[in-house]
Amino acid sequence: MIGKATGGMIPIPSHDKGDEDDGRDDTQHANQEPVIWRRHLALLLSVTWPASFWFGYLMTKKQGGAAMSLAAVPVAAVPVASLAATTPVASHNPRKECNFSRVSAWPIHNIIPPEKEGYCKGEDDVCPSIFIPLDRIYREMALYDPQGMSNFVLNIGARDGVAADPLYPLFQTFPETEAVLVELQHEWFAKLKKNYARFPKAHLVNKGIDLRNFNQVLRKPGRRHISSQSMDILKFDIDSCECHFLELMLAKDDGYFRAKVIQVELNHVLPPPLSFKDMCPRNNPGRSKGQRDVWGCSMQAAYDLVKPYGYLLLQYDWPDAVFVHESFQGAFPCLLQGNNEEIFRRNYWIGHDWAKQHYKRRRRAYYNTTWNEHIEETALSSFGNPRGTLEGIINQYKRLFLRNNPMWKEFAVSGSGVRATVATDKAGGFVIKWKAEEKLAEHTASPETPEI
């Protein structure tokens, strides 16, 4: 359970840019005006989760071809009342309010006050961006509940701590932030050590993590944590079995890893409701070899893991998901409006469609271009034949999966009751075991590869 920290108040620099409106035309980027009847039909169909929503979304996409326009994303996801009138939402900043009748659903436009531009991670192939910088997210939370902040962050997979690292701007603003930064590669760690020499409370660790040592490696010496003193941000990027680690971390009784914000890099192409998890077989956290399509942790799998602990999807700046604990939902009244499933669907597809239209790197991430061009339709129709859908994916990539021995992967169509464990046996053979979905904690509580 996330509670209030006992530490002092964090100094918050002012980001008040005045009460005047931004003055931009938020409709200038829209591709075309949606067909009204189709949008209303999609909305009505989306009320029932999960199967009806995906049919409703597919109806909406038919209007503009494979790439849904940004203007089409929010309308089918917001409450019915907002279609006819403005929807004011109370904020911790009483001078501003949300207005979904005109403002686009872009994250930078739905924070108070709006950001002028998004965070591009310092990389041209993931620009332009419409997403909120992590340090701004941090400031909004501190404004909302200053006594609830612990002024402590954890960076797993830090590399040099600067290039494309979303936490670096936070250290520039708050140099006294306590932190643990972990980097395995020696060449990156040498740069990390040099770059963070001026941050006195940053504890640097040149060590890899596995399922047995992570609980010791990732804790800062001398810092006592209990469930009421959760860290502020957990940033996780190891290009490996993130889901397996994340599940074991969140299950720790003391709540150390239940950060207020979790940012994790996810699988680049698999959309909801397809759930995929690369597991760590025999305590081996290595990345899947041979392809860039079915690896890591899918968005649906990550959401299914964090949702029971009270997390909401704030934004999806492909391929990074940012989950915020529900105790800070009031800090983001525009972005986190609605029930959990509405928030998840809306914020996922905003990020997905933006990346598909604007990020050059996204297409370069494909291994099988033809397969990836149809993965959305595959996902949207998966409830009609969940086992057949999963069998198709497994058969498509079976040869590449076998490049990893040992190998252990978990597949599901979330909400359908169909799940598959794919692994190598002791002889290196390929084995699939089908079973009904169980409680997530029951099938990944052990770091060992299952006996199948």
HELIX and SHEET records of a PDB file:
HELIX    1   1 ILE A   36  LEU A   45  1                                  10    
HELIX    2   2 ALA A   51  LYS A   62  1                                  12    
HELIX    3   3 LEU A   70  ALA A   72  5                                   3    
HELIX    4   4 ALA A   81  ALA A   84  1                                   4    
HELIX    5   5 PRO A  107  HIS A  109  5                                   3    
HELIX    6   6 ASP A  124  VAL A  126  5                                   3    
HELIX    7   7 LEU A  134  TYR A  144  1                                  11    
HELIX    8   8 PRO A  146  GLY A  148  5                                   3    
HELIX    9   9 TYR A  168  THR A  173  1                                   6    
HELIX   10  10 HIS A  186  ASN A  195  1                                  10    
HELIX   11  11 PHE A  214  VAL A  217  1                                   4    
HELIX   12  12 GLU A  242  LEU A  250  1                                   9    
HELIX   13  13 PRO A  281  ASN A  283  5                                   3    
HELIX   14  14 MET A  299  VAL A  306  1                                   8    
HELIX   15  15 LYS A  307  TYR A  309  5                                   3    
HELIX   16  16 GLU A  326  ALA A  331  5                                   6    
HELIX   17  17 ASN A  340  HIS A  358  1                                  19    
HELIX   18  18 LYS A  360  ARG A  364  1                                   5    
HELIX   19  19 THR A  369  GLU A  373  1                                   5    
HELIX   20  20 ILE A  375  LEU A  380  1                                   6    
HELIX   21  21 SER A  382  GLY A  384  5                                   3    
HELIX   22  22 PRO A  386  PHE A  401  1                                  16    
HELIX   23  23 LEU A  440  HIS A  443  1                                   4    
SHEET    1   A 7 ALA A 202  VAL A 205  0                                        
SHEET    2   A 7 GLU A 178  VAL A 182  1                                        
SHEET    3   A 7 PHE A 152  ILE A 156  1                                        
SHEET    4   A 7 ILE A 233  PHE A 236  1                                        
SHEET    5   A 7 VAL A 261  GLU A 265  1                                        
SHEET    6   A 7 ASP A 320  HIS A 325 -1                                        
SHEET    7   A 7 TYR A 311  ASP A 317 -1                                        
SHEET    1   B 4 LEU A 274  ASP A 278  0                                        
SHEET    2   B 4 TRP A 408  VAL A 413 -1                                        
SHEET    3   B 4 VAL A 418  THR A 424 -1                                        
SHEET    4   B 4 PHE A 430  ALA A 436 -1                                        
END                                                                             
